[in-house]
Amino acid sequence: MQGIAEAIHGALVDGQLPCAKAFVIARRLGVDPIQVGDEADALGISLSKCQLGLFGYGPKSEGKHRRVKVMQDVPPKLAGAIRAAVGPDGKMACVAAWRIAQEMHLSRQTVSNAAEGLGVRIAPCQLGAFRAHDRSADSSKQ
C-alpha cells in the first residue's frame, strides 16, 4: 500500500522501523498494525525497538538485541493475569501483554519481564515479528 510505504520510509531510524513508530503509522492511517508490519517486511525493512523489549536493540551476535530481563519474583496478581492470557499454544499474545500492562498500570517492559520470569513466550507480535521463526518451529513438529 503506497501510503503505508511512504509513512514507513519517513519513520525509519538507522534504516529500521521502530515498533512505536509503526503503531503511530497504523493509528494515523487507520490500518491494523499488522498491515504496517507486512508492508515493512515487503520493503525489506526490519522492525526495531520492540516495546516489550524482545528484539531490535543491538547486535544479536553480541547478545544485545533484547532488553527483556527475567523477573525473579513475579507478583501473584501479575502472574495470574499472564497465566490467564496464555493461549492453547502455550504463548501469550503481544496484544495481551499490552492489555495487562494497561489494566495493571505497569510498563509493557515490566509485563514482558514477568512473562520471561514465568517462562511464557510472547507471540504473536502485533506487527508480525517472529512469524518466520514460528513457522519454521511449527514445521519442525510435523
DATAPE-V634814 format. One record per residue. N is the residue number from 1. RES is the residue in one small letter. PSI is psi as a letter, one per 20 degrees, with the letter a starting at -180 (none if undefined). NEAR is the number of other C-alpha atoms within 12 Angstrom. Layout:
N | RES | PSI | NEAR
N | RES | PSI | NEAR
//
This chain:
1 | m | p | 17
2 | q | g | 15
3 | g | h | 18
4 | i | g | 33
5 | a | g | 27
6 | e | g | 17
7 | a | g | 25
8 | i | g | 40
9 | h | h | 26
10 | g | i | 20
11 | a | j | 27
12 | l | q | 24
13 | v | o | 21
14 | d | k | 17
15 | g | j | 18
16 | q | r | 28
17 | l | o | 37
18 | p | q | 34
19 | c | g | 37
20 | a | h | 29
21 | k | h | 30
22 | a | h | 43
23 | f | h | 29
24 | v | g | 22
25 | i | g | 33
26 | a | g | 28
27 | r | g | 18
28 | r | h | 17
29 | l | i | 21
30 | g | k | 16
31 | v | r | 21
32 | d | q | 21
33 | p | h | 30
34 | i | h | 28
35 | q | h | 28
36 | v | g | 43
37 | g | g | 39
38 | d | g | 29
39 | e | g | 31
40 | a | g | 37
41 | d | g | 24
42 | a | h | 18
43 | l | i | 21
44 | g | k | 16
45 | i | p | 26
46 | s | q | 32
47 | l | q | 42
48 | s | r | 34
49 | k | l | 29
50 | c | p | 36
51 | q | i | 34
52 | l | i | 39
53 | g | j | 34
54 | l | h | 37
55 | f | r | 28
56 | g | k | 29
57 | y | i | 28
58 | g | a | 20
59 | p | p | 13
60 | k | h | 14
61 | s | h | 9
62 | e | j | 9
63 | g | k | 14
64 | k | j | 17
65 | h | h | 20
66 | r | q | 26
67 | r | i | 26
68 | v | p | 30
69 | k | q | 23
70 | v | o | 23
71 | m | p | 21
72 | q | g | 15
73 | d | n | 17
74 | v | p | 23
75 | p | q | 19
76 | p | g | 12
77 | k | g | 16
78 | l | g | 30
79 | a | g | 29
80 | g | g | 18
81 | a | g | 27
82 | i | g | 40
83 | r | h | 30
84 | a | h | 20
85 | a | i | 28
86 | v | p | 27
87 | g | a | 18
88 | p | i | 10
89 | d | j | 15
90 | g | j | 19
91 | k | q | 26
92 | m | p | 33
93 | a | q | 33
94 | c | g | 37
95 | v | h | 28
96 | a | h | 30
97 | a | g | 43
98 | w | g | 29
99 | r | g | 22
100 | i | g | 32
101 | a | g | 26
102 | q | g | 18
103 | e | h | 17
104 | m | j | 20
105 | h | l | 15
106 | l | r | 19
107 | s | q | 21
108 | r | h | 30
109 | q | h | 31
110 | t | g | 34
111 | v | g | 47
112 | s | g | 43
113 | n | h | 35
114 | a | g | 38
115 | a | g | 44
116 | e | g | 31
117 | g | h | 23
118 | l | i | 29
119 | g | k | 22
120 | v | p | 29
121 | r | q | 33
122 | i | o | 42
123 | a | q | 31
124 | p | q | 27
125 | c | q | 33
126 | q | h | 32
127 | l | i | 36
128 | g | j | 32
129 | a | q | 35
130 | f | i | 26
131 | r | g | 20
132 | a | g | 15
133 | h | g | 15
134 | d | g | 20
135 | r | g | 16
136 | s | h | 12
137 | a | g | 12
138 | d | g | 13
139 | s | h | 10
140 | s | i | 9
141 | k | i | 8
142 | q | none | 7
//
